[in-house]
Amino acid sequence: MNAGPSPAAELDVQPNTDQPAPSVGSGAGQHSSLREGNQRVDSGVALMGNVGGDFTYLNISAWTDEATERILKPRLREGPYPAEEVRGRLYGFVEPPSYARCRKALDSRIVLLRARAGTGARTAAFALLAERHGEGGVTGLDAMADLSAWRPKAGRGYLLQGLPAASARSLDGVRLAGLAEALRGAGAHLIVTMAQDARLPSDTSRWEERRAAPGPYEVAERRLRLVAAEGRLDSSQLDAALGHLAAPEFIDYLSTHPLPGDAVDLSDGLRQCAETSAPTGAVLEELLTGTEDAARSALAKARHSADAVSLMAAVALLPGQDRTVIEQFATAMRPLLGARATKTGQNESPEEQAPDVLGVLPCEVGDAAGGWFACERGVSAVVIVGVEPLGERFASFLF
């Protein structure tokens, strides 16, 4: 763990005493209760449990945001999953074409589930294990666990998400056969999810399955029908939403955005339109905001503006950060971009001045150039930026 100095660095941890509420006194908030699984701090950061990898905490005194009671539940967990959480993960689950085959494969006690990112492999794994052990019978394993030495402690469903490459190479048929016998003896099952291109020894194929995503139309339709069954849409609203879902523009959208998450976003948008009688055009516009064409259009509009460029760069380089952090980064970048643009065109007439060049390149081009890109004005550094909605990368360059 890499951390700077912080007020939370010396927490008074008292596992056997109940702590007073934060409002009791000025120092009452800086205590922890391991028994309750809670920590409260007035400022800084507090962690409980293991950290999977490095954690960097930047202690910037200019940040004055107050501590909140917000709790972020981890997507990857070691230990039992609460039944209500498993139930929530399975909301709207649609069995893909590969599901029956995976269900049969789990009879061998182990399934090594290969899948592309975003195809719902984790959800399918929860569904398979919940079928065998109930929604309260699923336990997460540490991704770094040595499966060749690990053995089940109870008759539960065990899930290891994201098998590391080093661990994958150590799993041969002999070790997996021994683990399968131990699982059978304990009345347990194990599912391991991994990247589609993960390398495994050749004698592990009997436990391997490939995850195929369910049809996006079926996912969207099922979620709309579930919302109606919960009473959030009446019959006329449901018919309207399903009618919009079958419209050519949304069918075309799902044909180019076939992942379950895309279908969920579309169903949520159509549900909101049905609830408010709003036009559906805005739904498609919002869904397309993160596409490559939309990114190029936004970059073209922003290329002459240091304000717009700095804000877009801050959003791209600091994904998931608080608005205050984005604004601070953009504010620091703005004068640098403006000064560069002024210096570049100071000896040229307005007609001859080139724009503050900002563009995008496919990540393959940026990688091949080794982080540099040749242009008319010389050579410029290339910054590889992650684009969350597409899960792809683009190279943005300024010169």
C-alpha positions in Angstrom: 0.0 0.0 0.0 1.4 3.3 -1.1 0.0 6.1 1.0 0.9 9.7 2.0 0.4 11.0 5.4 -3.2 11.4 6.4 -5.3 12.0 9.5 -6.6 8.4 9.1 -3.2 6.9 9.4 -3.5 6.4 13.2 -7.0 5.1 13.7 -7.9 3.9 17.2 -9.2 0.4 16.4 -11.2 -1.1 19.2 -12.7 -4.4 18.0 -14.6 -5.2 21.2 -16.4 -1.9 22.0 -19.3 -0.2 20.4 -18.3 3.2 19.1 -20.3 6.4 19.5 -21.9 8.1 16.5 -19.9 10.7 14.7 -22.0 13.5 16.1 -21.1 12.8 19.7 -17.9 14.7 19.7 -15.1 16.1 17.6 -12.9 13.0 17.9 -15.7 10.4 18.1 -15.7 9.9 14.4 -12.1 8.7 14.2 -12.7 5.2 15.5 -13.5 1.9 14.0 -15.5 -1.1 14.9 -14.2 -4.3 13.4 -17.1 -6.2 14.8 -19.7 -4.0 13.0 -17.5 -3.8 9.9 -17.7 0.0 9.9 -15.1 2.8 10.0 -15.8 6.5 10.5 -13.3 9.2 9.9 -13.7 13.0 9.9 -11.2 13.3 7.0 -8.6 11.3 5.1 -9.3 7.7 4.1 -10.1 4.5 6.0 -9.8 0.9 4.8 -10.9 -2.4 6.2 -9.9 -5.8 4.8 -7.3 -6.7 2.2 -6.3 -4.5 -0.7 -5.9 -6.4 -4.0 -2.8 -4.6 -5.3 -1.4 -1.1 -4.6 -3.6 1.6 -3.1 -2.4 5.2 -3.6 -3.8 7.9 -1.4 -3.1 11.5 -2.3 -3.4 13.8 0.7 -4.1 17.2 -0.8 -4.8 19.8 1.8 -6.8 22.0 -0.6 -9.5 19.3 -0.7 -12.0 20.2 2.0 -14.8 17.7 1.2 -16.3 16.3 4.4 -16.3 12.6 5.1 -19.6 10.8 4.3 -21.3 7.6 5.3 -21.3 6.3 1.7 -20.2 2.6 1.5 -18.9 1.3 -1.8 -19.4 -2.5 -2.1 -16.6 -4.3 -3.8 -17.4 -6.2 -7.0 -14.7 -8.8 -6.2 -14.8 -10.2 -2.7 -13.1 -12.9 -0.6 -15.7 -14.6 1.7 -19.4 -15.3 1.6 -21.7 -13.2 -0.6 -24.9 -12.0 1.1 -28.0 -13.6 -0.4 -29.5 -10.2 -1.2 -26.4 -9.2 -3.1 -26.5 -12.4 -5.2 -30.2 -11.9 -5.8 -29.5 -8.3 -7.0 -26.7 -9.5 -9.4 -29.1 -12.0 -10.9 -31.9 -9.5 -11.5 -33.0 -9.8 -15.1 -30.6 -12.6 -15.8 -31.1 -14.2 -19.2 -29.6 -17.7 -19.9 -27.3 -17.5 -22.9 -26.9 -20.3 -25.4 -23.9 -21.7 -23.6 -25.7 -21.9 -20.2 -27.1 -25.4 -20.5 -23.6 -26.7 -21.4 -22.0 -24.9 -18.5 -24.7 -26.3 -16.1 -23.8 -29.8 -17.3 -20.1 -29.2 -17.1 -20.5 -28.2 -13.4 -21.3 -31.8 -12.6 -17.6 -32.4 -12.8 -17.3 -29.9 -9.8 -15.1 -27.5 -11.6 -15.7 -25.1 -14.5 -13.0 -22.9 -16.0 -15.1 -20.3 -17.7 -13.5 -18.3 -20.5 -15.2 -15.1 -21.7 -14.7 -11.8 -23.3 -15.0 -8.8 -21.0 -18.6 -7.5 -20.6 -20.3 -10.7 -21.8 -21.8 -11.5 -18.3 -19.5 -14.3 -17.3 -19.6 -13.3 -13.6 -23.4 -13.1 -13.6 -23.6 -16.6 -15.2 -21.2 -18.0 -12.6 -23.4 -16.6 -9.8 -26.5 -18.1 -11.4 -24.9 -21.5 -11.8 -23.6 -21.7 -8.2 -26.9 -20.3 -6.8 -28.8 -23.1 -8.6 -26.7 -25.7 -6.7 -26.2 -24.0 -3.3 -28.8 -21.2 -3.1 -28.4 -17.5 -3.2 -26.8 -17.5 0.3 -24.3 -20.3 -0.6 -21.8 -18.5 -2.7 -18.3 -17.7 -1.5 -15.7 -15.6 -3.2 -12.0 -16.7 -3.4 -9.0 -14.5 -3.5 -7.8 -14.2 -7.1 -4.3 -14.9 -6.0 -5.2 -18.1 -4.2 -3.1 -21.1 -5.2 -5.8 -23.5 -6.4 -3.3 -26.4 -6.6 -3.1 -26.2 -2.8 -6.6 -24.8 -1.9 -9.3 -27.1 -0.6 -13.0 -26.3 0.2 -14.0 -26.0 3.8 -17.8 -26.5 3.3 -20.4 -27.6 0.9 -20.8 -24.3 -0.9 -20.3 -22.8 -4.3 -16.9 -21.1 -4.7 -16.2 -18.4 -7.2 -12.7 -17.1 -8.3 -13.0 -14.1 -10.6 -10.2 -13.2 -13.0 -7.6 -16.0 -12.7 -4.1 -14.5 -13.1 -1.9 -15.7 -15.9 0.7 -17.2 -13.5 -1.9 -19.2 -11.7 -3.4 -20.4 -14.9 -0.2 -21.9 -16.1 0.2 -23.9 -12.9 -3.2 -25.6 -13.2 -2.6 -28.9 -15.0 -4.9 -31.8 -15.3 -3.5 -33.8 -12.3 -4.0 -30.9 -9.9 -7.5 -30.1 -11.2 -8.5 -33.8 -10.8 -7.3 -33.8 -7.2 -9.2 -30.6 -6.5 -12.3 -32.0 -8.1 -12.2 -35.0 -5.8 -11.9 -32.7 -2.8 -14.8 -30.6 -4.0 -16.9 -33.8 -4.5 -16.1 -35.0 -1.0 -17.2 -31.7 0.5 -20.3 -31.4 -1.6 -18.9 -28.2 -3.2 -18.5 -26.7 -6.6 -16.0 -24.2 -8.1 -16.2 -21.8 -11.0 -13.2 -19.9 -12.2 -13.6 -17.0 -14.6 -10.8 -15.9 -16.9 -10.0 -14.0 -20.0 -11.0 -15.6 -23.3 -7.4 -15.8 -24.4 -5.9 -17.0 -21.1 -3.3 -19.8 -21.6 -3.9 -23.1 -19.8 -2.1 -26.4 -20.0 -3.5 -28.6 -22.8 -4.8 -31.3 -20.4 -7.3 -28.9 -18.7 -9.7 -28.8 -21.6 -12.3 -31.2 -20.0 -13.1 -28.5 -17.4 -13.1 -25.5 -19.8 -16.2 -23.8 -21.2 -16.6 -20.6 -23.2 -19.2 -18.1 -22.3 -21.4 -16.7 -25.0 -23.4 -13.5 -24.2 -27.2 -13.7 -24.3 -29.0 -11.8 -27.1 -29.2 -8.1 -26.2 -32.8 -7.8 -27.3 -33.8 -10.6 -24.9 -32.0 -8.9 -22.1 -33.7 -5.6 -22.7 -37.1 -7.1 -23.1 -36.8 -9.2 -19.9 -35.8 -6.2 -17.8 -38.8 -4.2 -19.1 -41.2 -7.0 -18.3 -39.7 -7.4 -14.8 -40.2 -3.7 -14.2 -43.8 -4.0 -15.3 -44.3 -7.1 -13.0 -43.0 -4.9 -10.1 -45.8 -2.4 -10.8 -43.4 0.4 -12.1 -45.0 0.3 -15.5 -48.6 -0.3 -16.4 -49.7 -2.4 -19.4 -49.9 0.5 -21.8 -46.5 1.8 -20.7 -45.0 -1.6 -21.2 -46.5 -2.0 -24.6 -45.1 1.4 -25.6 -41.6 0.6 -24.3 -41.6 -2.8 -26.1 -42.8 -1.1 -29.3 -39.9 1.4 -29.1 -37.5 -1.5 -28.4 -38.5 -3.1 -31.7 -38.1 0.1 -33.6 -35.4 -0.1 -36.4 -33.1 2.5 -34.8 -32.9 0.5 -31.5 -32.5 -2.8 -33.3 -29.6 -1.3 -35.2 -28.1 0.0 -32.0 -28.2 -3.4 -30.3 -26.7 -5.0 -33.5 -23.6 -2.8 -33.0 -23.7 -2.8 -29.2 -24.5 -6.4 -28.3 -23.2 -6.7 -24.7 -25.6 -7.2 -21.8 -24.6 -3.9 -20.3 -25.7 -2.1 -23.5 -29.1 -3.8 -23.4 -29.5 -2.8 -19.7 -28.7 0.8 -20.5 -31.2 0.8 -23.4 -34.0 -0.8 -21.3 -33.4 1.8 -18.5 -33.7 4.6 -21.0 -36.9 3.2 -22.5 -38.4 2.6 -19.1 -37.8 6.3 -18.1 -39.4 7.4 -21.4 -42.4 5.2 -20.7 -42.8 6.6 -17.2 -42.5 10.2 -18.2 -44.0 10.0 -21.8 -40.8 11.6 -23.0 -39.6 11.2 -26.6 -37.2 8.3 -27.2 -34.8 10.3 -29.4 -32.9 11.5 -26.4 -32.4 7.9 -25.3 -30.4 7.0 -28.5 -28.5 10.3 -28.4 -27.4 9.6 -24.8 -26.4 6.0 -25.6 -24.3 7.1 -28.5 -22.4 9.7 -26.4 -19.5 7.4 -25.8 -19.1 5.9 -29.3 -16.1 6.6 -31.5 -18.1 8.8 -33.9 -19.4 10.9 -31.0 -15.9 11.2 -29.6 -14.6 12.4 -33.0 -17.4 14.9 -33.3 -16.8 16.3 -29.8 -13.1 16.5 -30.4 -13.6 18.4 -33.7 -15.8 20.9 -31.9 -13.3 21.3 -29.0 -10.0 21.6 -30.9 -10.0 25.4 -31.0 -10.8 25.8 -27.3 -8.3 25.4 -24.5 -11.2 25.4 -22.0 -12.9 22.5 -23.8 -9.7 20.6 -24.5 -8.5 20.8 -20.9 -11.8 19.6 -19.5 -12.0 16.7 -22.0 -8.4 15.7 -21.2 -9.1 15.8 -17.5 -12.2 13.6 -17.8 -10.3 11.1 -20.0 -7.2 10.9 -17.9 -9.0 10.7 -14.5 -11.8 8.3 -15.0 -14.1 7.9 -12.0 -12.7 10.8 -10.1 -14.7 13.4 -8.2 -15.8 16.5 -10.1 -13.6 18.7 -7.9 -10.5 16.7 -8.9 -11.5 17.0 -12.6 -12.0 20.8 -12.3 -8.6 21.2 -10.5 -6.8 19.2 -13.2 -8.5 21.1 -16.0 -7.8 24.5 -14.4 -4.1 23.6 -14.1 -3.9 22.5 -17.8 -5.9 25.3 -19.3 -3.3 28.1 -19.3 -0.6 25.7 -20.6 -2.8 24.8 -23.6 -3.7 28.5 -24.2 -0.1 29.7 -24.0 1.0 27.0 -26.5 -1.7 27.8 -28.9 -0.8 31.6 -28.8 2.9 30.9 -29.2 2.3 28.6 -32.2 0.3 31.1 -34.2 1.8 34.4 -33.2 3.5 35.1 -36.5 0.7 33.9 -38.7 -2.5 35.6 -39.9 -5.8 34.3 -38.7 -6.4 32.6 -42.0 -3.0 30.8 -41.9 -3.2 29.7 -38.3 -3.7 26.0 -37.8 -6.0 25.0 -35.1 -5.0 23.8 -31.7 -4.5 20.4 -33.2 -6.4 17.7 -31.2 -7.2 14.4 -32.7 -7.6 10.7 -32.1 -5.7 7.7 -33.5 -6.5 4.0 -33.1 -4.5 2.6 -30.3 -2.5 0.3 -32.6 -1.0 3.4 -34.4 -0.1 5.0 -31.1 1.5 1.8 -29.8 3.4 1.2 -33.0 4.8 4.8 -32.8 6.2 4.1 -29.4 4.4 7.0 -27.8 5.4 9.6 -30.4 3.7 10.8 -33.5 5.3 12.8 -36.4 3.3 15.8 -37.7 3.8 18.8 -39.9 5.1 21.0 -37.0 7.5 18.4 -35.7 7.2 15.6 -33.3 4.6 15.4 -30.5 4.1 13.1 -27.5 1.2 10.8 -27.7 -1.0 10.1 -24.7 -2.9 6.8 -24.7 -6.3 7.4 -23.0 -8.8 4.8 -21.9 -12.4 5.3 -23.2 -14.7 3.6 -20.7 -17.9 3.2 -22.7 -16.2 1.2 -25.4 -13.5 -0.5 -23.4 -11.1 0.6 -26.1 -8.2 3.1 -26.2 -7.5 6.1 -28.4 -4.4 8.2 -28.7 -5.0 11.9 -28.1 -2.3 14.3 -29.2 -1.7 18.0 -28.7 1.1 20.0 -30.4 
